[in-house]
Amino acid sequence: MRRTAIAAALAAVLTAGGLTACTADVIPVAGAHPQPVDASAADPHTVCGPDASSKADRFMLTSTDIWPDVPAVAQGFANYTLDPAACTATLAATPNPEPVACDLNFPYYPDSEKVTELARIDVVGIHTAQELKVGDDGVVISAMHETVLDLSANAGSDVLRLARKCGARPFADGYATTSGGVIDMVHAVAVAFDDHSGLTNVQKRDLLARAVSLLDG
């Protein structure tokens, strides 16, 4: 029963994408980061959507980063490659941009629209992680969601425009979101916690710094 409950929860959150119950403590990043490369992934020039690779678990937070003393945790990762040539047909089929949904977490689109709308603004990769804190009875107590975007040379200004439309404002090292995070123009990182994480604000900020260090590593 426990494994079933955890698996169902992971499937639900990875399918749903953004957690409407989460608020993003989000989007700090450092300087330029190289895009991760995974030789086992599908040919990146043929993919506009999930790429079935396992690279995200090498540069994103894990459940033990978040709840190191909790014995029952679970996690799931997903990667999307948005090759411009491969996304041409998808964009042609949906020529009119969808409105942003600022009530969702960064990058402000539901999963049904995320690939198309981010490809439209020249994002070339999306990486998501879902981390779960699980009780002794197998019921999920808390969930954390992390998103990393790989930006092409042309994507930065459009991602910035998207974030500013949802409330981001200029900040010393980039742009601050309405919830106090920062976006840079090479990678964008967002981490969202729900109200049951058991983490202090200091711990959340430490986790954000850890997320950035993993990208820089």
PyMOL commands that set and color helices and strands:
alter all, ss='L'
color gray80, all
select helices_A, chain A and resi 2-16+44-46+55-58+63-66+88-93+111-120+156-165+201-216
alter helices_A, ss='H'
color red, helices_A
select strands_A, chain A and resi 23-24+48-50+73-82+123-134+140-151+169-171+174-176+182-183+187-193
alter strands_A, ss='S'
color yellow, strands_A
deselect
rebuild
show_as cartoon
